[in-house]
Amino acid sequence: MKKLLIINFTLLLLVIAAIIFPDVYMYGFSSSNLSYSLTREGWKILAGVILSGVVTSFLLGIPRIGMGVYLVRVLRANSLVTSLFLIFIVYHASVAVLEFQKQYESLVLEYKTKAESDIKNGMIVYEHGGGMAIPMDSSSELRYKKMDSIRAIYGVEYRNICVSWPAFEKAQSRYYAFTKPYLDKRNGIGWEERMEKQILEISNN
């Protein structure tokens, strides 16, 4: 029975690992990502319903021949069903990771070409998914235009494309890596801090 308990516990850990792996792979390893993966209601409900239903059915349906034999049968049945559930999770996790990787590699190629073009044009355009633009009053709009003019001096523009997804966010980091040497050479080391300081002065006025 001890061996079966270890097997069931190991399978449970593997199920949890299979659930969180896609998010860790796509977003990176951090405590917030792990918390997000482990608290998604869809997975919690699905896992709870399947595992609780199976265990309950065996508890109610198997005749009590003897407590030791009874528990062994329950553990064996639970390990079998958990293994099937693990296969299901691994399959869908693999599909999600492969789709992410396909999108990511395609975007990296696009951003490499874009980086080369932007460097030639002397203006590096960072895209981000900031949601729908919020209407601003005239004073706020003027302030943001001044901020944009400061960024333009350093050869940088931030463009809101409204939407964001994991492959896009990761590919953006590659675009940043492609263009950073050019910006460092153009503006000098520490240019980002100088730029942000100037922008902060405008923001506080």
C-alpha positions as CSV (number, residue, x, y, z in Angstrom):
1,M,0.0,0.0,0.0
2,K,2.9,2.4,0.7
3,K,4.1,1.9,-2.8
4,L,0.6,2.8,-4.2
5,L,0.5,5.9,-2.0
6,I,3.8,7.0,-3.4
7,I,2.7,6.4,-7.0
8,N,-0.6,8.3,-6.4
9,F,1.3,11.2,-4.8
10,T,3.8,11.3,-7.7
11,L,1.1,11.3,-10.3
12,L,-0.6,14.2,-8.5
13,L,2.6,16.2,-8.6
14,L,3.0,15.3,-12.3
15,V,-0.5,16.6,-13.0
16,I,0.2,19.9,-11.3
17,A,3.5,20.2,-13.2
18,A,1.7,19.5,-16.5
19,I,-0.9,22.2,-15.7
20,I,1.6,24.9,-14.9
21,F,4.3,24.0,-17.5
22,P,2.7,25.9,-20.4
23,D,2.4,29.1,-18.5
24,V,6.0,28.8,-17.1
25,Y,7.3,28.2,-20.6
26,M,5.3,31.1,-22.2
27,Y,5.6,33.7,-19.4
28,G,8.7,32.7,-17.6
29,F,9.3,31.3,-14.1
30,S,8.0,33.5,-11.3
31,S,5.9,33.2,-8.2
32,S,3.1,35.2,-9.8
33,N,3.0,32.9,-12.9
34,L,2.9,29.9,-10.7
35,S,0.0,31.4,-8.6
36,Y,-1.9,32.2,-11.8
37,S,-1.5,28.7,-13.2
38,L,-2.5,27.0,-9.9
39,T,-5.6,29.2,-9.3
40,R,-7.2,29.1,-12.8
41,E,-10.8,28.1,-12.0
42,G,-11.3,26.0,-15.1
43,W,-8.5,23.6,-14.2
44,K,-9.4,23.5,-10.6
45,I,-13.0,22.7,-11.3
46,L,-12.2,20.1,-14.0
47,A,-9.6,18.4,-11.8
48,G,-11.9,18.4,-8.8
49,V,-14.9,17.0,-10.6
50,I,-13.0,14.2,-12.3
51,L,-10.9,13.1,-9.3
52,S,-13.6,13.5,-6.7
53,G,-16.1,11.7,-8.9
54,V,-13.8,8.8,-9.6
55,V,-12.8,8.4,-5.9
56,T,-16.4,8.7,-4.7
57,S,-17.6,6.1,-7.2
58,F,-15.0,3.6,-6.1
59,L,-15.7,4.3,-2.4
60,L,-19.4,3.7,-3.0
61,G,-19.2,0.9,-5.6
62,I,-16.6,-1.5,-4.4
63,P,-17.8,-4.0,-1.8
64,R,-15.8,-3.9,1.5
65,I,-14.1,-7.2,1.4
66,G,-11.6,-6.0,3.9
67,M,-10.3,-2.5,4.7
68,G,-6.7,-3.3,3.5
69,V,-7.8,-4.9,0.2
70,Y,-10.5,-2.2,-0.2
71,L,-8.0,0.7,0.1
72,V,-5.5,-1.0,-2.3
73,R,-8.2,-1.3,-4.9
74,V,-9.2,2.3,-4.5
75,L,-5.5,3.4,-4.8
76,R,-5.0,1.3,-7.9
77,A,-8.1,2.6,-9.5
78,N,-7.2,6.2,-8.6
79,S,-3.7,5.8,-10.0
80,L,-5.1,4.5,-13.3
81,V,-7.6,7.3,-13.7
82,T,-5.0,9.9,-12.6
83,S,-2.7,8.5,-15.3
84,L,-5.3,8.9,-17.9
85,F,-6.0,12.5,-16.7
86,L,-2.3,13.2,-16.8
87,I,-2.1,12.0,-20.4
88,F,-5.1,14.3,-21.2
89,I,-3.3,17.3,-19.6
90,V,0.0,16.6,-21.2
91,Y,-1.6,16.4,-24.6
92,H,-3.3,19.8,-24.3
93,A,-0.2,21.3,-22.7
94,S,1.9,20.1,-25.6
95,V,-0.5,21.5,-28.2
96,A,-0.5,24.9,-26.4
97,V,3.4,25.0,-26.2
98,L,3.8,24.0,-29.8
99,E,1.4,26.6,-31.0
100,F,3.1,29.2,-28.9
101,Q,6.5,28.2,-30.2
102,K,5.3,28.4,-33.8
103,Q,3.9,31.9,-33.3
104,Y,7.0,33.0,-31.4
105,E,9.4,31.9,-34.0
106,S,7.4,33.6,-36.7
107,L,7.2,36.8,-34.8
108,V,11.0,36.8,-34.1
109,L,11.7,36.6,-37.8
110,E,9.3,39.5,-38.4
111,Y,10.9,41.5,-35.6
112,K,14.4,40.8,-36.8
113,T,13.5,42.2,-40.2
114,K,11.6,45.1,-38.5
115,A,14.6,45.9,-36.3
116,E,16.9,46.1,-39.3
117,S,14.5,48.4,-41.1
118,D,13.9,50.6,-38.1
119,I,17.6,51.0,-37.5
120,K,18.1,52.2,-41.1
121,N,15.2,54.6,-40.6
122,G,16.7,55.9,-37.3
123,M,13.5,55.3,-35.3
124,I,13.0,52.2,-33.1
125,V,9.3,51.4,-32.6
126,Y,8.4,49.4,-29.5
127,E,4.9,47.9,-29.8
128,H,2.8,47.1,-26.7
129,G,-0.7,45.9,-25.9
130,G,-2.0,48.6,-23.8
131,G,-5.7,48.1,-24.5
132,M,-8.0,50.7,-26.1
133,A,-6.8,54.3,-25.9
134,I,-8.6,56.4,-23.3
135,P,-9.8,59.8,-24.5
136,M,-7.7,62.6,-22.9
137,D,-8.4,66.3,-22.3
138,S,-6.3,68.9,-24.1
139,S,-3.7,69.4,-21.3
140,S,-3.1,65.6,-21.0
141,E,-2.8,65.2,-24.7
142,L,-0.3,68.0,-24.9
143,R,1.7,66.4,-22.0
144,Y,1.8,63.1,-23.9
145,K,2.9,64.8,-27.1
146,K,5.8,66.4,-25.2
147,M,6.8,63.0,-23.8
148,D,6.7,61.5,-27.3
149,S,8.9,64.3,-28.6
150,I,11.5,63.5,-25.9
151,R,11.5,59.8,-26.9
152,A,11.9,60.9,-30.6
153,I,15.1,62.7,-29.7
154,Y,16.5,59.4,-28.5
155,G,15.1,57.6,-31.6
156,V,12.4,55.7,-29.8
157,E,8.6,55.5,-30.3
158,Y,6.1,53.5,-28.3
159,R,3.1,52.3,-30.2
160,N,0.0,50.8,-28.7
161,I,-1.5,48.0,-30.8
162,C,-4.2,47.4,-28.2
163,V,-3.9,43.6,-27.9
164,S,-1.2,41.4,-26.4
165,W,-0.5,37.7,-26.2
166,P,2.3,35.5,-24.8
167,A,4.2,35.0,-28.1
168,F,4.0,38.7,-28.8
169,E,5.4,39.7,-25.4
170,K,8.3,37.3,-25.6
171,A,9.1,38.3,-29.2
172,Q,9.1,41.9,-28.2
173,S,12.0,41.2,-25.8
174,R,13.9,39.9,-28.8
175,Y,13.2,43.0,-30.7
176,Y,14.5,45.0,-27.7
177,A,17.7,42.9,-27.8
178,F,18.1,43.4,-31.6
179,T,17.8,47.2,-31.3
180,K,19.5,47.9,-27.9
181,P,23.1,48.0,-29.3
182,Y,22.1,50.6,-31.9
183,L,20.4,52.8,-29.3
184,D,23.3,52.5,-26.9
185,K,25.7,53.5,-29.7
186,R,23.5,56.4,-30.8
187,N,22.6,57.8,-27.4
188,G,25.4,56.6,-25.1
189,I,25.2,54.2,-22.2
190,G,22.6,55.1,-19.6
191,W,20.4,56.9,-22.2
192,E,17.2,55.2,-20.9
193,E,17.6,56.6,-17.4
194,R,18.2,60.1,-18.9
195,M,15.2,59.8,-21.1
196,E,13.0,58.6,-18.3
197,K,14.2,61.5,-16.1
198,Q,13.2,64.0,-18.7
199,I,9.8,62.3,-19.2
200,L,9.2,62.3,-15.5
201,E,9.9,66.0,-15.3
202,I,7.2,66.6,-17.9
203,S,4.8,64.2,-16.2
204,N,5.2,66.0,-12.8
205,N,4.5,69.5,-14.3
